[in-house]
Every structure is written in structure tokens, then in C-alpha cells.
Amino acid sequence: MPRTILRQCIHCRQQLPRESMLCLTSNRDHHFSINGNPPLQGRSSYVCRNKACLTEALRAKKFQRTLKRAIPDAILEALNDQLKGISSL
């Protein structure tokens, strides 16, 4: 039986299966990936697919803090686009 991999939301600290969360990954060359597209190895930050969690994580700059680097505006815009596609919970 396969093991379920859990990750913690950077805002609410709730642990959920990795597949049910949004993931922002950054490698040492400062390339970024949202939900593993394209797949990268490096630091990752996970947030619930919840409008409140993603909004607050963006507002409080929690992605920048957990990834320990500045995030380009294009990536932040892509995360905002993800926010528009999430139904509020």
C-alpha cells in the first residue's frame, strides 16, 4: 500500500496530502516552478488550495520567507491567477 506524503501549509500549518496543495519550488539557479511544471529540485513551499490561505501567504510574503529569496513579479502574477481559479472555502 503506497504511503501518503503530507506537506504543511505555510499559512495555516495544516498537514495535507502533497497532491492537494499548491507548490512553489525554486532551485539554486533561481528558476521557479508552480506545481512541478516544469519539475525542479530545490526548496519548496506548499499552501492549501484555499483562497484565504493563498491570499494571506501572498500578502505576508511567506513564500519569500520560506524559499529564502525574492520572487519575480511574473511568478507572483501566476500565483494570483491560481487564486482566481480557486473556489473560496
C-alpha positions in Angstrom: 0.0 0.0 0.0 1.5 3.4 -1.1 2.3 5.9 1.7 0.6 9.3 1.5 3.1 12.1 1.6 2.0 15.0 3.7 3.1 18.6 3.5 2.4 21.6 5.8 0.7 24.8 4.6 2.9 27.8 5.1 -0.1 29.8 6.4 -2.4 27.7 8.4 0.1 24.9 9.3 -2.4 22.2 8.4 -0.9 19.0 7.1 -2.5 17.7 3.9 -1.5 15.3 1.1 1.0 16.8 -1.3 -1.3 16.4 -4.3 -4.0 18.6 -2.8 -1.8 21.7 -2.3 -0.2 24.4 -4.4 3.5 24.1 -4.6 6.1 26.8 -5.4 9.6 25.4 -6.0 12.9 27.3 -6.5 16.3 25.8 -7.4 19.7 27.3 -6.7 19.7 28.9 -10.1 16.7 31.0 -9.1 14.3 29.2 -11.5 10.8 28.8 -10.3 8.1 26.2 -10.8 4.4 26.2 -9.8 3.0 22.7 -9.0 6.0 21.0 -10.5 5.6 22.4 -14.0 8.5 22.1 -15.0 9.7 19.7 -12.3 12.6 21.2 -10.2 14.7 20.0 -7.3 15.2 22.6 -4.6 13.3 24.5 -1.9 9.5 24.2 -2.0 6.7 26.0 -0.2 3.2 24.5 0.0 -0.1 26.3 0.6 -3.6 24.9 0.8 -5.9 25.3 -2.2 -7.9 27.7 -0.1 -8.4 31.3 -1.1 -7.9 32.6 2.4 -4.6 30.8 2.9 -3.1 31.8 -0.5 -4.2 35.4 -0.2 -2.7 35.7 3.3 0.5 33.9 2.2 1.0 36.3 -0.6 0.1 39.4 1.5 2.5 38.4 4.3 5.3 37.4 1.8 5.5 33.9 3.3 6.7 32.4 0.0 9.7 34.7 0.0 10.5 33.9 3.6 10.2 30.1 3.2 12.2 30.0 -0.1 14.8 32.4 1.3 14.8 34.5 -1.9 13.0 37.2 -3.8 10.2 36.0 -6.1 9.9 37.7 -9.5 6.7 39.6 -10.3 5.8 37.2 -13.1 5.7 34.3 -10.6 3.5 36.3 -8.2 1.1 37.1 -11.0 0.9 33.4 -11.9 0.1 32.6 -8.2 -2.6 35.3 -8.4 -4.0 33.6 -11.5 -4.1 30.4 -9.5 -6.0 32.3 -6.8 -8.7 33.3 -9.3 -9.3 29.6 -10.1 -9.8 28.6 -6.5 -13.2 28.5 -5.0 -13.4 30.1 -1.6 -13.8 27.8 1.4 
